[in-house]
Amino acid sequence: MTKIAVVPGSFDPVTLGHLDVITRAAELFDEVHVLVVHNPEKTGALFDAGDRVRLIEASLAELGVPGRIVVGEWTAGLLVDYCRQVGSTILVKGVRSGADVAYETPMAIMNRHLAGVETVFLLPDAARAHVSSSLIRQVSSLGGDVTPYVTDAVARALAGRG
């Protein structure tokens, strides 16, 4: 039986921390769906969903991430509806801190209740545990060097916004 995992996120922009989680998920599961999702609590996106999908694809190619990886977007409905659609019973979430765990736990319980979808939490590489997309956007917008935390494709896209 093929084990399909879904790695959802806003990925605005995708960071090396996100890509670490995706890479490790690809090592654990037969197929990984990286899903750009709309989070109504987050406003002022830097990149639209299509651009984020393209940056994820370019970053995965740049890093040579192996495995069956599908990149897409989901803007309407519950995340578990997407899981049902692709035959996945597993969500993978990267968590950097206790605050992330506290935020993600109620959603994980609800996803299990709604559709039997389990959530697997992966801890970050210690060198990137402090990095978030919002921090990357802020530092980049102020002219700081974010190249240690993003792929070349993302760095170019950020520079094009400056």
N, C-alpha and C positions, 0 to 999 in steps of 0.2 A: 504494500500500500504506500502511495506517495504521500509524504508529509509536507504539507504546504503551510508556510508561515507568512503572516502579513506584518510588515514593519511600517506602521503609520507615523506621520509627523507632518509638521508644517514646513520644515526644511527651508527656511527663508533667511539665509541660504543654507544649503547642506554644508556641514563641517566635517573635518576629519574624524571627529568624535562620532557623528552619525555614521560615517562610512565604516568605522571600526565595528560598530554594532551590526551593520548590514553584512559586513564580511564574516563576522563570527556567526551570524544567523545562517549565512549561506553554507558554512561548514557543518552546521547542526541539522539542517533541513534539506529535503530534496529540491524544493522550489521556494523562492522567496519573492513575495510581492511587496515592493516598496511603494507606499501609497501616500501621495501628497493629499492631505485632508484639510478641509476648511475648519478652522477653530474659531467659533464666534467670539471667544474671549480675547482673541488677538486681532488688533486693528493696525492699519497702516503698513500693509505688506510692502516690502521693497520690490519683490519679483512676483509676477502673476504665476498662477499654477502651472501654466504651460512652460514658462521659463524655468521654473523649479524642476519640472520633470526633465527638461533638456539638460540642466546643470547636473542633476543626479546621474543621468545616463552618461554624460561626458566625463564626470568624475569617476564613475565605476570603470569606464574604459581606460581612463588615464592611469588608474591604479592597477588595472588588470585583474579586477576581482573575479574569481572563478565562480562557477555555479549557474544554475538556472535562475535568473533574476528578471522579474517583470517590473517595470516602472510605470505607474499610472497615477491618476488623480480620482478623488471621490469627493463630490461637493454636496450631494443630497442624500439624505437618509442616514441610517445608523451604520456605523462601521461594521457591526455584525452582519448587516445585510450584504455588504461586500464579501465578507468571509464566507457566508453561505453560497454566494454566487460563484466563488472560485473553489469551493470545497475545502476551506481552511477551518481548522478548529483551534488555531494557535495565533496569538498576537505576540509580537516581540517588542518590548519597550526598553530603551536605554534609560537608566536612572543614575543621576550623578550624586544625589544626596538624599538625606531623610525627607527633605521637603518634596522631592520628586516622588518618592515612594508614597508619602501621605497623599499627594495629589492623584497619583495613578491607582491606588488601591481601591477606592470606591468604584471607579470605572471598570476595573478588572472584575470586581465582584458582580457588577451589573451585567457585564458582557457574558460572564459565566451563567448568570441567571436567565438572561434573555435567549441565549443561543448555545449554551454549552461550550463557549469559546474560552479557552484558558489563556492567561497572560503569563509570559515568561519575561522576567526582568533580567537584563544584562547590565553588569557594572562597567563603567568606562575604563579605558586605559588611564592610569593615574596621571600621565602627562597631559591629558586633555579633559580632566574631570571638571575644570573650572570654565570650560568654554561652552558658550551657548550662541545660538544664532543672533539673539538680540545684542549680545556683547560684540560679536563680529560686526554687525551692522553699525553699532555705535562707534567702535574704534575705527572702522574703515571710513565712516562719514567725517571723522575728525582728522583724517590723514594718517592714521597709524598703520603700522605694518601687520597685516593679518596672515601673511603667507605661511607662517608655521602652522596654521590651524585650518587651512582650506587648500583645495587643489588649485592648480594653475588655472583651470577653467573658471572656477569661482572667483579667484583673484582678478582675472581679466574682466569678468562681468561686474564685479564691484568697482573696479577702476573706471569702467565705462559709465558708472552711475555718478562718479565724483565730479 
